[in-house]
Amino acid sequence: MSLRLPTGSITVLLGPSVQRRRMMNRLDDASGRCADGHDAVVRRLGARATESAADRLAIVDAARRGPTAMVLADRLTDGLDAHDRSAVLSALRAVAADGVAVLVDDIDPVAALAVADGALRVDERGEVRVEELAYLAS
């Protein structure tokens, strides 16, 4: 599957959970390419439900070391409470700020939208389209 994501930003997957999982599983970590066509390092970040928020924050921090073009945050917050989930998702901001494209599939896509710059929606057939995010200004 070919997927182009903007660098320096966080993109969240939306849609049915099963279809989001299938899409993340179809992405090949070893075939990442930069816009000019050369190989790019893709890091997939995940955690077991028993891992602490501190462990997950360390995983995110480790992704900032070394050459990374894309991060796939693959259910990184599963098993965390809302406060810890927010902390881990917010830490992805620093990764994106380093010029990395970040794609997030989270058990709580609404929480992930709080840190997102954009979104992709996967439909029941597995087709992907850009989702327009509309924010209310007060």
A tleap script that builds the chain and sets N, CA, C and O, in Angstrom:
source leaprc.protein.ff14SB
mol = sequence {
  NMET SER LEU ARG LEU PRO THR GLY SER ILE
  THR VAL LEU LEU GLY PRO SER VAL GLN ARG
  ARG ARG MET MET ASN ARG LEU ASP ASP ALA
  SER GLY ARG CYS ALA ASP GLY HIE ASP ALA
  VAL VAL ARG ARG LEU GLY ALA ARG ALA THR
  GLU SER ALA ALA ASP ARG LEU ALA ILE VAL
  ASP ALA ALA ARG ARG GLY PRO THR ALA MET
  VAL LEU ALA ASP ARG LEU THR ASP GLY LEU
  ASP ALA HIE ASP ARG SER ALA VAL LEU SER
  ALA LEU ARG ALA VAL ALA ALA ASP GLY VAL
  ALA VAL LEU VAL ASP ASP ILE ASP PRO VAL
  ALA ALA LEU ALA VAL ALA ASP GLY ALA LEU
  ARG VAL ASP GLU ARG GLY GLU VAL ARG VAL
  GLU GLU LEU ALA TYR LEU ALA CSER
}
set mol.1.N position { 0.843 -1.168 0.000 }
set mol.1.CA position { 0.000 0.000 0.000 }
set mol.1.C position { 0.890 1.233 0.000 }
set mol.1.O position { 1.864 1.297 0.749 }
set mol.2.N position { 0.568 2.195 -0.819 }
set mol.2.CA position { 1.323 3.448 -0.899 }
set mol.2.C position { 0.549 4.534 -0.163 }
set mol.2.O position { -0.657 4.696 -0.353 }
set mol.3.N position { 1.255 5.264 0.668 }
set mol.3.CA position { 0.619 6.300 1.468 }
set mol.3.C position { 1.586 7.466 1.600 }
set mol.3.O position { 2.733 7.280 2.006 }
set mol.4.N position { 1.136 8.653 1.264 }
set mol.4.CA position { 1.960 9.853 1.411 }
set mol.4.C position { 1.402 10.689 2.549 }
set mol.4.O position { 0.216 11.016 2.582 }
set mol.5.N position { 2.285 11.028 3.481 }
set mol.5.CA position { 1.884 11.821 4.632 }
set mol.5.C position { 2.730 13.074 4.693 }
set mol.5.O position { 3.901 13.052 4.314 }
set mol.6.N position { 2.150 14.171 5.168 }
set mol.6.CA position { 2.938 15.401 5.305 }
set mol.6.C position { 3.952 15.287 6.439 }
set mol.6.O position { 3.645 14.775 7.515 }
set mol.7.N position { 5.156 15.768 6.181 }
set mol.7.CA position { 6.177 15.747 7.226 }
set mol.7.C position { 5.880 16.841 8.236 }
set mol.7.O position { 5.226 17.836 7.925 }
set mol.8.N position { 6.366 16.641 9.439 }
set mol.8.CA position { 6.176 17.633 10.489 }
set mol.8.C position { 4.756 17.724 10.989 }
set mol.8.O position { 4.352 18.750 11.534 }
set mol.9.N position { 3.990 16.656 10.808 }
set mol.9.CA position { 2.597 16.701 11.250 }
set mol.9.C position { 2.130 15.339 11.735 }
set mol.9.O position { 2.749 14.309 11.469 }
set mol.10.N position { 1.017 15.370 12.454 }
set mol.10.CA position { 0.386 14.158 12.967 }
set mol.10.C position { -0.909 13.932 12.210 }
set mol.10.O position { -1.763 14.816 12.140 }
set mol.11.N position { -1.048 12.740 11.644 }
set mol.11.CA position { -2.258 12.343 10.939 }
set mol.11.C position { -2.892 11.199 11.711 }
set mol.11.O position { -2.208 10.250 12.094 }
set mol.12.N position { -4.191 11.284 11.939 }
set mol.12.CA position { -4.920 10.276 12.710 }
set mol.12.C position { -5.806 9.470 11.776 }
set mol.12.O position { -6.433 10.014 10.867 }
set mol.13.N position { -5.850 8.165 12.014 }
set mol.13.CA position { -6.763 7.301 11.274 }
set mol.13.C position { -8.130 7.315 11.934 }
set mol.13.O position { -8.245 7.194 13.154 }
set mol.14.N position { -9.158 7.464 11.120 }
set mol.14.CA position { -10.544 7.417 11.583 }
set mol.14.C position { -11.267 6.305 10.830 }
set mol.14.O position { -10.796 5.839 9.792 }
set mol.15.N position { -12.395 5.891 11.352 }
set mol.15.CA position { -13.195 4.866 10.699 }
set mol.15.C position { -13.338 3.653 11.605 }
set mol.15.O position { -12.921 3.676 12.762 }
set mol.16.N position { -13.938 2.584 11.061 }
set mol.16.CA position { -14.137 1.377 11.860 }
set mol.16.C position { -12.810 0.819 12.367 }
set mol.16.O position { -11.819 0.782 11.638 }
set mol.17.N position { -12.806 0.391 13.610 }
set mol.17.CA position { -11.595 -0.103 14.245 }
set mol.17.C position { -10.938 -1.235 13.456 }
set mol.17.O position { -9.718 -1.248 13.290 }
set mol.18.N position { -11.724 -2.167 12.979 }
set mol.18.CA position { -11.186 -3.313 12.238 }
set mol.18.C position { -10.479 -2.836 10.978 }
set mol.18.O position { -9.400 -3.328 10.648 }
set mol.19.N position { -11.074 -1.886 10.276 }
set mol.19.CA position { -10.457 -1.380 9.041 }
set mol.19.C position { -9.187 -0.580 9.326 }
set mol.19.O position { -8.232 -0.637 8.552 }
set mol.20.N position { -9.173 0.159 10.426 }
set mol.20.CA position { -7.947 0.888 10.802 }
set mol.20.C position { -6.831 -0.093 11.100 }
set mol.20.O position { -5.693 0.119 10.679 }
set mol.21.N position { -7.140 -1.176 11.830 }
set mol.21.CA position { -6.134 -2.196 12.155 }
set mol.21.C position { -5.592 -2.835 10.887 }
set mol.21.O position { -4.385 -3.026 10.743 }
set mol.22.N position { -6.491 -3.161 9.974 }
set mol.22.CA position { -6.056 -3.783 8.715 }
set mol.22.C position { -5.138 -2.855 7.931 }
set mol.22.O position { -4.140 -3.291 7.357 }
set mol.23.N position { -5.483 -1.578 7.913 }
set mol.23.CA position { -4.642 -0.632 7.185 }
set mol.23.C position { -3.250 -0.552 7.808 }
set mol.23.O position { -2.249 -0.594 7.093 }
set mol.24.N position { -3.179 -0.438 9.127 }
set mol.24.CA position { -1.873 -0.369 9.787 }
set mol.24.C position { -1.070 -1.638 9.521 }
set mol.24.O position { 0.149 -1.575 9.358 }
set mol.25.N position { -1.739 -2.791 9.475 }
set mol.25.CA position { -1.045 -4.047 9.210 }
set mol.25.C position { -0.547 -4.138 7.769 }
set mol.25.O position { 0.437 -4.826 7.500 }
set mol.26.N position { -1.209 -3.457 6.848 }
set mol.26.CA position { -0.785 -3.475 5.447 }
set mol.26.C position { 0.434 -2.590 5.203 }
set mol.26.O position { 1.148 -2.788 4.220 }
set mol.27.N position { 0.682 -1.628 6.070 }
set mol.27.CA position { 1.815 -0.734 5.867 }
set mol.27.C position { 3.116 -1.483 6.126 }
set mol.27.O position { 3.263 -2.155 7.147 }
set mol.28.N position { 4.043 -1.364 5.207 }
set mol.28.CA position { 5.326 -2.067 5.284 }
set mol.28.C position { 6.381 -1.112 5.827 }
set mol.28.O position { 6.765 -0.150 5.162 }
set mol.29.N position { 6.843 -1.386 7.040 }
set mol.29.CA position { 7.832 -0.523 7.690 }
set mol.29.C position { 9.129 -0.433 6.891 }
set mol.29.O position { 9.834 0.573 6.973 }
set mol.30.N position { 9.447 -1.456 6.129 }
set mol.30.CA position { 10.730 -1.517 5.421 }
set mol.30.C position { 10.708 -0.820 4.063 }
set mol.30.O position { 11.749 -0.718 3.413 }
set mol.31.N position { 9.563 -0.346 3.627 }
set mol.31.CA position { 9.501 0.226 2.276 }
set mol.31.C position { 9.286 1.740 2.282 }
set mol.31.O position { 8.826 2.298 1.286 }
set mol.32.N position { 9.611 2.408 3.386 }
set mol.32.CA position { 9.445 3.853 3.455 }
set mol.32.C position { 10.345 4.582 2.467 }
set mol.32.O position { 11.497 4.199 2.265 }
set mol.33.N position { 9.815 5.627 1.858 }
set mol.33.CA position { 10.551 6.452 0.907 }
set mol.33.C position { 10.292 7.916 1.200 }
set mol.33.O position { 9.176 8.300 1.549 }
set mol.34.N position { 11.320 8.728 1.057 }
set mol.34.CA position { 11.162 10.177 1.151 }
set mol.34.C position { 10.593 10.685 -0.164 }
set mol.34.O position { 10.525 9.943 -1.144 }
set mol.35.N position { 10.187 11.946 -0.187 }
set mol.35.CA position { 9.581 12.529 -1.382 }
set mol.35.C position { 10.501 12.437 -2.594 }
set mol.35.O position { 10.020 12.327 -3.722 }
set mol.36.N position { 11.817 12.481 -2.382 }
set mol.36.CA position { 12.742 12.404 -3.511 }
set mol.36.C position { 13.074 10.965 -3.913 }
set mol.36.O position { 13.887 10.740 -4.810 }
set mol.37.N position { 12.445 9.995 -3.250 }
set mol.37.CA position { 12.574 8.608 -3.649 }
set mol.37.C position { 13.583 7.771 -2.898 }
set mol.37.O position { 13.606 6.553 -3.078 }
set mol.38.N position { 14.430 8.373 -2.053 }
set mol.38.CA position { 15.402 7.543 -1.339 }
set mol.38.C position { 14.756 6.875 -0.114 }
set mol.38.O position { 13.714 7.299 0.386 }
set mol.39.N position { 15.430 5.810 0.340 }
set mol.39.CA position { 14.915 5.056 1.488 }
set mol.39.C position { 14.747 5.957 2.707 }
set mol.39.O position { 15.520 6.890 2.922 }
set mol.40.N position { 13.742 5.664 3.482 }
set mol.40.CA position { 13.475 6.428 4.704 }
set mol.40.C position { 13.246 5.450 5.851 }
set mol.40.O position { 12.686 4.370 5.664 }
set mol.41.N position { 13.682 5.844 7.027 }
set mol.41.CA position { 13.483 5.007 8.206 }
set mol.41.C position { 12.058 5.206 8.722 }
set mol.41.O position { 11.626 6.326 8.994 }
set mol.42.N position { 11.346 4.096 8.847 }
set mol.42.CA position { 9.992 4.094 9.394 }
set mol.42.C position { 10.044 3.336 10.711 }
set mol.42.O position { 10.548 2.214 10.773 }
set mol.43.N position { 9.524 3.950 11.753 }
set mol.43.CA position { 9.498 3.297 13.063 }
set mol.43.C position { 8.043 3.065 13.466 }
set mol.43.O position { 7.210 3.969 13.409 }
set mol.44.N position { 7.769 1.849 13.868 }
set mol.44.CA position { 6.429 1.501 14.355 }
set mol.44.C position { 6.502 1.461 15.876 }
set mol.44.O position { 7.274 0.696 16.453 }
set mol.45.N position { 5.690 2.293 16.514 }
set mol.45.CA position { 5.663 2.364 17.973 }
set mol.45.C position { 4.402 1.688 18.479 }
set mol.45.O position { 3.293 2.008 18.052 }
set mol.46.N position { 4.585 0.767 19.381 }
set mol.46.CA position { 3.461 0.085 19.996 }
set mol.46.C position { 3.836 -0.296 21.414 }
set mol.46.O position { 4.988 -0.152 21.823 }
set mol.47.N position { 2.871 -0.776 22.153 }
set mol.47.CA position { 3.132 -1.162 23.540 }
set mol.47.C position { 2.129 -2.225 23.964 }
set mol.47.O position { 1.027 -2.324 23.425 }
set mol.48.N position { 2.541 -3.004 24.932 }
set mol.48.CA position { 1.611 -3.954 25.551 }
set mol.48.C position { 0.737 -3.182 26.535 }
set mol.48.O position { 1.163 -2.176 27.102 }
set mol.49.N position { -0.461 -3.654 26.727 }
set mol.49.CA position { -1.406 -2.971 27.623 }
set mol.49.C position { -0.874 -2.847 29.039 }
set mol.49.O position { -1.324 -1.982 29.791 }
set mol.50.N position { 0.080 -3.699 29.419 }
set mol.50.CA position { 0.617 -3.668 30.780 }
set mol.50.C position { 1.751 -2.655 30.961 }
set mol.50.O position { 2.175 -2.394 32.087 }
set mol.51.N position { 2.241 -2.087 29.860 }
set mol.51.CA position { 3.336 -1.118 29.971 }
set mol.51.C position { 2.825 0.205 30.520 }
set mol.51.O position { 1.717 0.635 30.200 }
set mol.52.N position { 3.631 0.839 31.338 }
set mol.52.CA position { 3.239 2.101 31.970 }
set mol.52.C position { 3.315 3.263 30.978 }
set mol.52.O position { 3.908 3.153 29.905 }
set mol.53.N position { 2.702 4.363 31.365 }
set mol.53.CA position { 2.781 5.580 30.558 }
set mol.53.C position { 4.227 6.036 30.435 }
set mol.53.O position { 4.640 6.503 29.374 }
set mol.54.N position { 5.002 5.906 31.510 }
set mol.54.CA position { 6.423 6.300 31.469 }
set mol.54.C position { 7.186 5.467 30.442 }
set mol.54.O position { 8.023 5.998 29.713 }
set mol.55.N position { 6.902 4.173 30.380 }
set mol.55.CA position { 7.548 3.317 29.383 }
set mol.55.C position { 7.200 3.773 27.970 }
set mol.55.O position { 8.057 3.793 27.086 }
set mol.56.N position { 5.962 4.131 27.771 }
set mol.56.CA position { 5.510 4.559 26.443 }
set mol.56.C position { 6.093 5.917 26.065 }
set mol.56.O position { 6.425 6.159 24.904 }
set mol.57.N position { 6.212 6.794 27.050 }
set mol.57.CA position { 6.858 8.080 26.780 }
set mol.57.C position { 8.317 7.867 26.394 }
set mol.57.O position { 8.848 8.581 25.543 }
set mol.58.N position { 8.959 6.894 27.013 }
set mol.58.CA position { 10.340 6.565 26.651 }
set mol.58.C position { 10.422 6.016 25.223 }
set mol.58.O position { 11.383 6.294 24.506 }
set mol.59.N position { 9.429 5.248 24.815 }
set mol.59.CA position { 9.367 4.726 23.446 }
set mol.59.C position { 9.255 5.879 22.455 }
set mol.59.O position { 9.934 5.892 21.429 }
set mol.60.N position { 8.397 6.844 22.765 }
set mol.60.CA position { 8.241 8.015 21.894 }
set mol.60.C position { 9.543 8.806 21.835 }
set mol.60.O position { 9.969 9.225 20.759 }
set mol.61.N position { 10.168 9.008 22.980 }
set mol.61.CA position { 11.429 9.753 23.021 }
set mol.61.C position { 12.515 9.052 22.208 }
set mol.61.O position { 13.307 9.709 21.532 }
set mol.62.N position { 12.555 7.739 22.268 }
set mol.62.CA position { 13.557 6.977 21.515 }
set mol.62.C position { 13.374 7.150 20.011 }
set mol.62.O position { 14.345 7.085 19.257 }
set mol.63.N position { 12.148 7.367 19.575 }
set mol.63.CA position { 11.881 7.565 18.145 }
set mol.63.C position { 12.488 8.865 17.635 }
set mol.63.O position { 12.660 9.040 16.429 }
set mol.64.N position { 12.810 9.770 18.541 }
set mol.64.CA position { 13.405 11.055 18.154 }
set mol.64.C position { 14.908 10.930 17.924 }
set mol.64.O position { 15.525 11.826 17.347 }
set mol.65.N position { 15.491 9.837 18.366 }
set mol.65.CA position { 16.932 9.636 18.188 }
set mol.65.C position { 17.180 8.878 16.887 }
set mol.65.O position { 16.494 7.900 16.591 }
set mol.66.N position { 18.124 9.317 16.143 }
set mol.66.CA position { 18.452 8.660 14.879 }
set mol.66.C position { 17.588 9.172 13.750 }
set mol.66.O position { 16.640 9.928 13.967 }
set mol.67.N position { 17.917 8.762 12.560 }
set mol.67.CA position { 17.179 9.247 11.385 }
set mol.67.C position { 15.811 8.573 11.272 }
set mol.67.O position { 15.725 7.360 11.080 }
set mol.68.N position { 14.785 9.335 11.386 }
set mol.68.CA position { 13.420 8.814 11.263 }
set mol.68.C position { 12.634 9.727 10.330 }
set mol.68.O position { 12.618 10.944 10.511 }
set mol.69.N position { 11.989 9.140 9.341 }
set mol.69.CA position { 11.163 9.910 8.414 }
set mol.69.C position { 9.682 9.781 8.753 }
set mol.69.O position { 8.905 10.718 8.573 }
set mol.70.N position { 9.303 8.594 9.251 }
set mol.70.CA position { 7.888 8.361 9.550 }
set mol.70.C position { 7.769 7.516 10.810 }
set mol.70.O position { 8.549 6.591 11.037 }
set mol.71.N position { 6.783 7.854 11.617 }
set mol.71.CA position { 6.451 7.067 12.806 }
set mol.71.C position { 5.022 6.572 12.656 }
set mol.71.O position { 4.109 7.345 12.364 }
set mol.72.N position { 4.842 5.286 12.859 }
set mol.72.CA position { 3.513 4.680 12.892 }
set mol.72.C position { 3.202 4.380 14.350 }
set mol.72.O position { 3.735 3.423 14.912 }
set mol.73.N position { 2.349 5.182 14.966 }
set mol.73.CA position { 1.952 4.981 16.364 }
set mol.73.C position { 0.770 4.023 16.340 }
set mol.73.O position { -0.374 4.424 16.124 }
set mol.74.N position { 1.069 2.760 16.565 }
set mol.74.CA position { 0.138 1.666 16.354 }
set mol.74.C position { -0.464 1.214 17.683 }
set mol.74.O position { 0.062 0.326 18.354 }
set mol.75.N position { -1.592 1.856 18.047 }
set mol.75.CA position { -2.293 1.558 19.301 }
set mol.75.C position { -1.363 1.715 20.503 }
set mol.75.O position { -1.369 0.894 21.420 }
set mol.76.N position { -0.586 2.756 20.482 }
set mol.76.CA position { 0.420 3.013 21.505 }
set mol.76.C position { -0.171 3.266 22.881 }
set mol.76.O position { 0.511 3.068 23.886 }
set mol.77.N position { -1.428 3.700 22.951 }
set mol.77.CA position { -2.014 4.055 24.246 }
set mol.77.C position { -2.987 3.012 24.799 }
set mol.77.O position { -3.634 3.255 25.818 }
set mol.78.N position { -3.098 1.867 24.148 }
set mol.78.CA position { -4.024 0.834 24.636 }
set mol.78.C position { -3.767 0.526 26.108 }
set mol.78.O position { -2.627 0.295 26.509 }
set mol.79.N position { -4.827 0.525 26.906 }
set mol.79.CA position { -4.733 0.184 28.319 }
set mol.79.C position { -4.470 1.359 29.239 }
set mol.79.O position { -4.481 1.193 30.459 }
set mol.80.N position { -4.234 2.541 28.690 }
set mol.80.CA position { -3.979 3.714 29.537 }
set mol.80.C position { -5.264 4.443 29.871 }
set mol.80.O position { -6.239 4.383 29.121 }
set mol.81.N position { -5.261 5.140 31.017 }
set mol.81.CA position { -6.414 5.985 31.332 }
set mol.81.C position { -6.333 7.264 30.489 }
set mol.81.O position { -5.338 7.502 29.805 }
set mol.82.N position { -7.370 8.067 30.544 }
set mol.82.CA position { -7.475 9.251 29.690 }
set mol.82.C position { -6.315 10.222 29.890 }
set mol.82.O position { -5.795 10.764 28.915 }
set mol.83.N position { -5.903 10.449 31.128 }
set mol.83.CA position { -4.805 11.378 31.406 }
set mol.83.C position { -3.496 10.896 30.791 }
set mol.83.O position { -2.793 11.665 30.136 }
set mol.84.N position { -3.171 9.623 31.001 }
set mol.84.CA position { -1.931 9.073 30.457 }
set mol.84.C position { -1.987 8.977 28.931 }
set mol.84.O position { -0.987 9.215 28.253 }
set mol.85.N position { -3.154 8.628 28.398 }
set mol.85.CA position { -3.313 8.585 26.945 }
set mol.85.C position { -3.012 9.955 26.347 }
set mol.85.O position { -2.313 10.061 25.339 }
set mol.86.N position { -3.537 10.986 26.963 }
set mol.86.CA position { -3.296 12.342 26.482 }
set mol.86.C position { -1.809 12.704 26.531 }
set mol.86.O position { -1.289 13.330 25.607 }
set mol.87.N position { -1.131 12.310 27.605 }
set mol.87.CA position { 0.302 12.612 27.749 }
set mol.87.C position { 1.119 11.926 26.654 }
set mol.87.O position { 2.013 12.538 26.070 }
set mol.88.N position { 0.815 10.666 26.378 }
set mol.88.CA position { 1.564 9.932 25.361 }
set mol.88.C position { 1.282 10.507 23.974 }
set mol.88.O position { 2.204 10.709 23.184 }
set mol.89.N position { 0.015 10.768 23.679 }
set mol.89.CA position { -0.315 11.346 22.378 }
set mol.89.C position { 0.308 12.726 22.210 }
set mol.89.O position { 0.780 13.059 21.123 }
set mol.90.N position { 0.316 13.528 23.262 }
set mol.90.CA position { 0.921 14.863 23.196 }
set mol.90.C position { 2.424 14.780 22.942 }
set mol.90.O position { 2.992 15.655 22.288 }
set mol.91.N position { 3.070 13.736 23.454 }
set mol.91.CA position { 4.511 13.567 23.240 }
set mol.91.C position { 4.836 13.366 21.761 }
set mol.91.O position { 5.951 13.655 21.328 }
set mol.92.N position { 3.875 12.876 20.988 }
set mol.92.CA position { 4.097 12.707 19.553 }
set mol.92.C position { 4.295 14.052 18.854 }
set mol.92.O position { 4.863 14.101 17.763 }
set mol.93.N position { 3.833 15.141 19.469 }
set mol.93.CA position { 4.020 16.486 18.913 }
set mol.93.C position { 5.498 16.782 18.713 }
set mol.93.O position { 5.888 17.332 17.683 }
set mol.94.N position { 6.326 16.418 19.694 }
set mol.94.CA position { 7.766 16.669 19.600 }
set mol.94.C position { 8.382 15.865 18.456 }
set mol.94.O position { 9.301 16.341 17.790 }
set mol.95.N position { 7.888 14.662 18.226 }
set mol.95.CA position { 8.374 13.844 17.116 }
set mol.95.C position { 8.057 14.542 15.793 }
set mol.95.O position { 8.925 14.683 14.931 }
set mol.96.N position { 6.813 14.974 15.646 }
set mol.96.CA position { 6.420 15.671 14.419 }
set mol.96.C position { 7.215 16.966 14.244 }
set mol.96.O position { 7.586 17.318 13.125 }
set mol.97.N position { 7.475 17.668 15.335 }
set mol.97.CA position { 8.217 18.928 15.261 }
set mol.97.C position { 9.625 18.728 14.718 }
set mol.97.O position { 10.239 19.672 14.222 }
set mol.98.N position { 10.145 17.498 14.809 }
set mol.98.CA position { 11.463 17.186 14.253 }
set mol.98.C position { 11.415 16.967 12.741 }
set mol.98.O position { 12.426 16.619 12.131 }
set mol.99.N position { 10.245 17.171 12.136 }
set mol.99.CA position { 10.104 17.000 10.692 }
set mol.99.C position { 9.672 15.609 10.269 }
set mol.99.O position { 9.810 15.234 9.105 }
set mol.100.N position { 9.151 14.850 11.213 }
set mol.100.CA position { 8.732 13.474 10.965 }
set mol.100.C position { 7.244 13.439 10.646 }
set mol.100.O position { 6.462 14.187 11.233 }
set mol.101.N position { 6.856 12.575 9.719 }
set mol.101.CA position { 5.445 12.310 9.453 }
set mol.101.C position { 4.983 11.269 10.465 }
set mol.101.O position { 5.594 10.207 10.585 }
set mol.102.N position { 3.910 11.566 11.192 }
set mol.102.CA position { 3.409 10.660 12.232 }
set mol.102.C position { 1.996 10.227 11.861 }
set mol.102.O position { 1.126 11.060 11.606 }
set mol.103.N position { 1.779 8.921 11.834 }
set mol.103.CA position { 0.456 8.359 11.592 }
set mol.103.C position { 0.019 7.635 12.857 }
set mol.103.O position { 0.743 6.784 13.374 }
set mol.104.N position { -1.172 7.978 13.356 }
set mol.104.CA position { -1.662 7.432 14.631 }
set mol.104.C position { -2.934 6.625 14.412 }
set mol.104.O position { -3.908 7.116 13.842 }
set mol.105.N position { -2.907 5.380 14.874 }
set mol.105.CA position { -4.127 4.602 15.045 }
set mol.105.C position { -4.256 4.377 16.535 }
set mol.105.O position { -3.429 3.696 17.142 }
set mol.106.N position { -5.285 4.943 17.121 }
set mol.106.CA position { -5.453 4.867 18.566 }
set mol.106.C position { -6.799 4.259 18.892 }
set mol.106.O position { -7.761 4.407 18.140 }
set mol.107.N position { -6.858 3.572 20.022 }
set mol.107.CA position { -8.114 2.985 20.482 }
set mol.107.C position { -9.159 4.080 20.693 }
set mol.107.O position { -10.361 3.827 20.613 }
set mol.108.N position { -8.685 5.305 20.965 }
set mol.108.CA position { -9.553 6.464 21.173 }
set mol.108.C position { -9.213 7.535 20.137 }
set mol.108.O position { -8.452 8.458 20.431 }
set mol.109.N position { -9.774 7.422 18.912 }
set mol.109.CA position { -9.436 8.381 17.870 }
set mol.109.C position { -9.811 9.824 18.230 }
set mol.109.O position { -9.198 10.764 17.725 }
set mol.110.N position { -10.789 10.001 19.079 }
set mol.110.CA position { -11.170 11.359 19.490 }
set mol.110.C position { -10.038 11.988 20.296 }
set mol.110.O position { -9.724 13.163 20.106 }
set mol.111.N position { -9.425 11.223 21.191 }
set mol.111.CA position { -8.277 11.732 21.946 }
set mol.111.C position { -7.126 12.048 21.005 }
set mol.111.O position { -6.446 13.061 21.174 }
set mol.112.N position { -6.902 11.193 20.016 }
set mol.112.CA position { -5.822 11.422 19.055 }
set mol.112.C position { -6.080 12.675 18.218 }
set mol.112.O position { -5.138 13.370 17.840 }
set mol.113.N position { -7.331 12.962 17.931 }
set mol.113.CA position { -7.651 14.170 17.164 }
set mol.113.C position { -7.226 15.441 17.897 }
set mol.113.O position { -6.990 16.471 17.264 }
set mol.114.N position { -7.127 15.378 19.212 }
set mol.114.CA position { -6.723 16.557 19.991 }
set mol.114.C position { -5.301 17.003 19.655 }
set mol.114.O position { -4.964 18.170 19.858 }
set mol.115.N position { -4.463 16.099 19.145 }
set mol.115.CA position { -3.086 16.471 18.783 }
set mol.115.C position { -2.871 16.446 17.273 }
set mol.115.O position { -1.759 16.691 16.805 }
set mol.116.N position { -3.909 16.157 16.514 }
set mol.116.CA position { -3.770 15.937 15.073 }
set mol.116.C position { -3.738 17.223 14.257 }
set mol.116.O position { -4.356 18.232 14.598 }
set mol.117.N position { -2.985 17.134 13.160 }
set mol.117.CA position { -2.991 18.181 12.139 }
set mol.117.C position { -3.899 17.791 10.984 }
set mol.117.O position { -4.376 18.651 10.244 }
set mol.118.N position { -4.135 16.504 10.833 }
set mol.118.CA position { -4.957 16.004 9.742 }
set mol.118.C position { -5.479 14.622 10.063 }
set mol.118.O position { -5.120 14.025 11.078 }
set mol.119.N position { -6.335 14.119 9.180 }
set mol.119.CA position { -6.923 12.795 9.411 }
set mol.119.C position { -7.164 12.088 8.087 }
set mol.119.O position { -7.398 12.713 7.053 }
set mol.120.N position { -7.099 10.781 8.154 }
set mol.120.CA position { -7.481 9.914 7.052 }
set mol.120.C position { -8.617 9.041 7.544 }
set mol.120.O position { -8.595 8.553 8.674 }
set mol.121.N position { -9.615 8.847 6.686 }
set mol.121.CA position { -10.735 7.974 7.049 }
set mol.121.C position { -10.659 6.711 6.210 }
set mol.121.O position { -10.535 6.759 4.986 }
set mol.122.N position { -10.737 5.568 6.904 }
set mol.122.CA position { -10.769 4.266 6.250 }
set mol.122.C position { -12.214 3.793 6.309 }
set mol.122.O position { -12.803 3.716 7.387 }
set mol.123.N position { -12.790 3.473 5.140 }
set mol.123.CA position { -14.188 3.038 5.139 }
set mol.123.C position { -14.288 1.520 5.272 }
set mol.123.O position { -13.277 0.831 5.403 }
set mol.124.N position { -15.511 1.012 5.238 }
set mol.124.CA position { -15.765 -0.413 5.444 }
set mol.124.C position { -15.091 -1.283 4.386 }
set mol.124.O position { -14.799 -2.451 4.645 }
set mol.125.N position { -14.841 -0.731 3.201 }
set mol.125.CA position { -14.183 -1.478 2.122 }
set mol.125.C position { -12.662 -1.387 2.221 }
set mol.125.O position { -11.950 -2.020 1.441 }
set mol.126.N position { -12.161 -0.598 3.182 }
set mol.126.CA position { -10.725 -0.436 3.335 }
set mol.126.C position { -10.142 0.677 2.486 }
set mol.126.O position { -8.923 0.839 2.417 }
set mol.127.N position { -11.004 1.442 1.844 }
set mol.127.CA position { -10.519 2.562 1.029 }
set mol.127.C position { -10.243 3.754 1.927 }
set mol.127.O position { -10.941 3.986 2.915 }
set mol.128.N position { -9.206 4.509 1.563 }
set mol.128.CA position { -8.729 5.617 2.393 }
set mol.128.C position { -8.974 6.933 1.682 }
set mol.128.O position { -8.744 7.054 0.479 }
set mol.129.N position { -9.442 7.922 2.437 }
set mol.129.CA position { -9.590 9.276 1.892 }
set mol.129.C position { -9.215 10.284 2.965 }
set mol.129.O position { -9.272 10.001 4.162 }
set mol.130.N position { -8.836 11.452 2.511 }
set mol.130.CA position { -8.501 12.532 3.440 }
set mol.130.C position { -9.782 13.027 4.085 }
set mol.130.O position { -10.786 13.247 3.407 }
set mol.131.N position { -9.743 13.197 5.380 }
set mol.131.CA position { -10.887 13.706 6.137 }
set mol.131.C position { -10.635 15.178 6.436 }
set mol.131.O position { -9.590 15.534 6.982 }
set mol.132.N position { -11.560 16.005 6.090 }
set mol.132.CA position { -11.441 17.437 6.391 }
set mol.132.C position { -11.752 17.663 7.861 }
set mol.132.O position { -12.795 17.242 8.362 }
set mol.133.N position { -10.845 18.325 8.535 }
set mol.133.CA position { -11.046 18.652 9.943 }
set mol.133.C position { -11.529 20.080 10.037 }
set mol.133.O position { -10.875 20.996 9.539 }
set mol.134.N position { -12.664 20.273 10.671 }
set mol.134.CA position { -13.203 21.611 10.873 }
set mol.134.C position { -13.144 21.924 12.362 }
set mol.134.O position { -13.680 21.187 13.189 }
set mol.135.N position { -12.495 23.009 12.682 }
set mol.135.CA position { -12.372 23.419 14.075 }
set mol.135.C position { -13.235 24.641 14.311 }
set mol.135.O position { -13.319 25.531 13.464 }
set mol.136.N position { -13.874 24.677 15.464 }
set mol.136.CA position { -14.688 25.820 15.823 }
set mol.136.C position { -13.809 26.856 16.509 }
set mol.136.O position { -13.024 26.535 17.402 }
set mol.137.N position { -13.952 28.076 16.086 }
set mol.137.CA position { -13.181 29.160 16.721 }
set mol.137.C position { -14.145 29.973 17.597 }
set mol.137.O position { -15.289 30.217 17.213 }
set mol.138.N position { -13.679 30.377 18.747 }
set mol.138.CA position { -14.554 31.172 19.617 }
set mol.138.C position { -14.055 32.588 19.704 }
set mol.138.O position { -14.658 33.414 20.390 }
savepdb mol mol.pdb
quit
